[in-house]
């Protein structure tokens, strides 16, 4: 079999990671969650006082970028890779609404993107990878054989994220989650460096009204035709 690269981009909470994980499992590919990397840098920036809800010391963060090491470590029990920030498993800490509220501002910083994109490109050196994010089909893997661009109604997405966060035991309101989803989409689509945009050759999928299984089946057909 020929190995391909699959790029999955789209708005927040469209179910990109669910689809990407299932695809990777079915194809025996590696799944890479690039949002986790931006989230981990954001956690680092928060812990070191570079960013709060009111202020952002961009230069401070940029000067510290060399002190940040990100690594995905495979957890065989979960059958998934977890995010490690400077040797610490931060998988839980990066999924909070506090991080979600700040991550899009950190992701606007050019130097942050350069560092993470370089690492992401390396992870695709041998193909056989499913990567999800915002700029995978446009910047990280412009030559990916299969590109999917996902969208769904903001209410559907906020509801999905709300369930996910409360399921993790976090105390959040639906309104806060909704506001965060809309705000992140706005910042992500309007930033100067690598804004969220559908690649010309990406296949658009709106999953407001189709099930996860139907969506997976559709994409599997597309992928298998290329392998
Ligand atoms: O995918 P997730 O929602 O976890 O991503 C969190 C944030 O990280 C996004 O809202 C976006 O600001 C940023 N991001 C990005 N480029 C990527 C992946 C994520 O800018 N490839």
Boltz pocket constraint, residues with backbone or C-beta under 6 A from the ligand:
constraints:
  - pocket:
      binder: B
      contacts: [[A, 12], [A, 13], [A, 34], [A, 35], [A, 36], [A, 38], [A, 39], [A, 103], [A, 104], [A, 105], [A, 107], [A, 132], [A, 133], [A, 134], [A, 135], [A, 136], [A, 184], [A, 188], [A, 194]]
      max_distance: 6.0
